[in-house]
Amino acid sequence: MELGHTFLKLDKDWEMQELADLAKLYTQCYSLVYSLSGDRIESDDQRVVDWFHGVYAKYPWRGGYSAVNFYHSLYARIPSEQRPQIVEIRYASPGHIKLKEAVLVAGLLACIVTAVTTSFDQAHESYNKIQTGMSERKLRKLEVELAELQLDQERLRFVQEAKQQLIDQMQIPQVMQDELTRRSSGNDLMQLKILMSFYRRVQPLAELELREMLQVETDGDD
């Protein structure tokens, strides 16, 4: 995958914890987008061609610890040269963090963050309604691998509509939708829980953009 530069442009005053949170959230979001980017490599070993498959198959998506491990596992499977690498840090008003990373992934992520920033209140309201609906339908703790057998039609319709709402709010590109469907073996509840987890990590980045503390810009030059 082609490498290039991304600039996390910083403005206003930052606390150390805010900077630490930015690094964690950005890395986790980058890892998920990378895993759904549709990138393929040539190999006779299927385990190498689809090296993220085991990560998606392993976790039941009941939230909490399993979600945290999911993102750690995704990051660990990204080739080291394609993980976000710090090229330069300049703290000023404005300043920036210059990263070297996969251009395609950085561009997809930047667009998703901007989409949430643009419709911030609406996206947050949609997410909260989905959370409430999940609780009311006792879907939050449901084992994903058994979900499709247990869901009745009303709950299945809710899951599918909620999934589409998040896709629309974050403007998830078709390639990522297709990869998510493939990796989840078409399990709508698993897809919804992953998208909700992803939104919880994108939303703080969008809030920083809204507060004019952060702007994500990509530059394709290596």
C-alpha positions in Angstrom: 0.0 0.0 0.0 1.4 3.4 -1.0 2.8 5.5 1.9 2.5 9.2 2.3 2.2 11.9 4.8 -0.7 12.9 7.1 -0.7 16.1 9.1 -2.6 16.2 12.4 -2.8 20.0 12.6 -3.0 21.2 16.2 -4.3 24.5 17.5 -5.2 26.1 20.8 -3.9 24.7 24.1 -3.4 21.0 24.7 -3.0 19.0 27.9 -0.8 16.0 27.9 -3.8 13.7 28.5 -5.5 15.1 25.4 -2.5 14.4 23.3 -2.2 10.8 24.7 -5.9 10.3 23.9 -5.5 11.6 20.4 -2.7 9.1 19.7 -4.7 6.2 21.1 -7.9 7.0 19.3 -6.3 7.9 16.0 -4.2 4.6 16.0 -7.3 2.5 16.8 -9.4 4.2 14.1 -6.5 3.8 11.6 -6.2 0.1 12.5 -9.9 -0.6 11.8 -9.9 1.3 8.6 -6.8 -0.5 7.4 -8.4 -3.8 8.1 -11.4 -2.9 6.0 -9.6 -1.1 3.2 -9.8 -4.0 0.8 -6.0 -4.2 0.5 -4.8 -7.6 -0.8 -1.3 -9.1 -1.1 -0.2 -11.9 -3.5 0.5 -15.2 -1.6 -0.2 -18.9 -1.9 -0.9 -18.9 1.9 -4.5 -17.8 2.6 -3.5 -16.9 6.1 -1.2 -14.3 4.8 -3.6 -13.0 2.2 -6.3 -12.4 4.8 -4.2 -11.8 7.9 -7.0 -10.0 9.7 -9.5 -12.8 9.5 -8.7 -14.4 12.8 -9.1 -11.1 14.7 -12.7 -10.6 13.5 -13.5 -14.3 14.1 -12.2 -14.3 17.7 -14.2 -11.7 19.6 -17.9 -12.0 20.6 -18.4 -8.2 20.7 -20.0 -7.9 24.1 -18.1 -4.7 24.7 -15.5 -3.7 27.2 -12.3 -5.8 27.3 -13.0 -7.7 24.1 -13.3 -4.5 22.1 -10.0 -3.1 23.5 -8.2 -6.4 22.6 -9.8 -6.3 19.1 -8.1 -3.0 18.3 -4.8 -4.1 19.8 -4.9 -7.2 17.7 -5.7 -5.3 14.5 -2.8 -2.9 15.1 -0.4 -5.9 15.7 -1.3 -7.3 12.3 -0.5 -4.1 10.3 3.0 -4.4 8.7 5.3 -2.3 10.8 6.3 0.0 7.9 2.6 0.9 7.3 1.7 1.8 10.9 1.6 5.5 11.6 5.2 6.7 12.1 5.9 10.1 13.6 8.1 12.1 11.2 7.9 15.5 13.0 6.1 17.1 16.0 5.8 20.9 16.1 3.9 22.4 19.0 2.7 25.9 18.3 -0.5 27.7 17.6 -0.9 26.3 15.0 1.4 23.3 15.1 1.2 19.8 13.8 2.2 16.1 14.1 3.5 14.8 10.7 2.9 11.1 10.2 4.1 8.7 7.6 1.4 6.1 6.9 -0.7 4.4 4.3 -2.2 7.1 2.0 -5.4 5.2 1.3 -6.2 4.5 4.9 -5.4 8.0 6.1 -7.6 9.5 3.4 -10.6 7.2 4.3 -10.2 8.0 7.9 -9.9 11.8 7.4 -13.2 11.7 5.4 -15.0 9.8 8.0 -13.9 12.2 10.8 -15.0 15.1 8.7 -18.4 13.5 8.0 -19.0 13.2 11.8 -17.8 16.7 12.4 -20.1 18.1 9.8 -23.2 16.5 11.3 -21.9 16.2 14.9 -25.2 16.7 16.8 -27.3 14.6 14.5 -24.7 11.7 14.6 -24.5 11.8 18.4 -28.3 11.8 18.7 -28.5 8.8 16.3 -25.9 6.9 18.3 -27.7 7.6 21.6 -31.0 6.4 20.2 -29.3 3.2 18.9 -27.8 2.6 22.4 -31.2 3.0 23.9 -32.8 0.7 21.4 -30.1 -1.9 22.0 -30.8 -1.9 25.7 -34.5 -2.1 25.3 -34.2 -5.1 23.0 -31.6 -6.8 25.2 -29.0 -6.8 22.3 -26.0 -5.3 24.1 -24.9 -8.5 25.8 -26.0 -10.9 23.1 -23.4 -13.4 21.8 -22.7 -12.4 18.3 -22.0 -15.9 17.0 -25.5 -16.9 18.1 -27.3 -13.6 17.3 -28.7 -14.5 13.9 -30.4 -17.6 15.4 -31.9 -15.7 18.3 -33.1 -12.4 16.6 -36.7 -12.1 15.8 -37.8 -10.1 12.8 -38.5 -6.9 14.8 -35.0 -7.0 16.4 -33.3 -7.9 13.1 -35.0 -5.0 11.4 -33.9 -2.6 14.2 -30.3 -3.9 13.9 -30.2 -3.5 10.1 -31.7 0.0 10.2 -29.4 1.1 13.0 -26.4 -0.2 11.1 -27.4 1.8 8.0 -27.9 4.9 10.1 -24.3 4.7 11.4 -23.0 4.0 7.9 -24.8 7.1 6.6 -23.8 9.3 9.5 -20.1 8.4 9.2 -20.3 8.1 5.4 -18.5 4.7 5.5 -17.3 4.0 1.9 -18.6 1.0 0.0 -15.3 -0.8 0.1 -15.3 -0.8 3.9 -19.0 -1.9 4.0 -18.2 -4.8 1.7 -15.2 -5.9 3.8 -17.1 -5.6 7.0 -19.9 -7.8 5.6 -17.3 -10.3 4.4 -15.4 -10.4 7.6 -18.5 -10.8 9.8 -19.9 -13.5 7.4 -23.0 -11.2 7.0 -23.7 -11.0 10.7 -25.6 -7.7 11.0 -25.4 -7.5 14.8 -21.7 -8.0 14.7 -21.4 -5.3 12.1 -23.5 -2.9 14.2 -21.4 -3.5 17.3 -18.2 -2.9 15.4 -19.6 0.3 13.8 -20.8 1.6 17.3 -17.3 0.9 18.7 -15.8 2.7 15.8 -18.1 5.7 16.2 -17.1 5.9 19.9 -13.5 6.4 18.7 -14.2 8.8 15.8 -16.5 11.0 17.8 -13.8 12.5 20.1 -11.7 13.2 17.0 -14.6 15.0 15.4 -15.2 16.9 18.6 -11.6 18.2 18.5 -12.2 19.3 14.9 -15.4 21.0 16.0 -13.5 22.9 18.7 -10.8 23.8 16.1 -8.1 22.0 18.1 -7.5 19.4 15.4 -7.6 19.1 11.6 -6.6 16.0 9.7 -5.0 16.6 6.3 -3.4 14.1 3.9 -0.5 14.5 1.5 0.2 11.7 -0.9 3.8 12.5 -1.5 6.2 9.8 0.0 
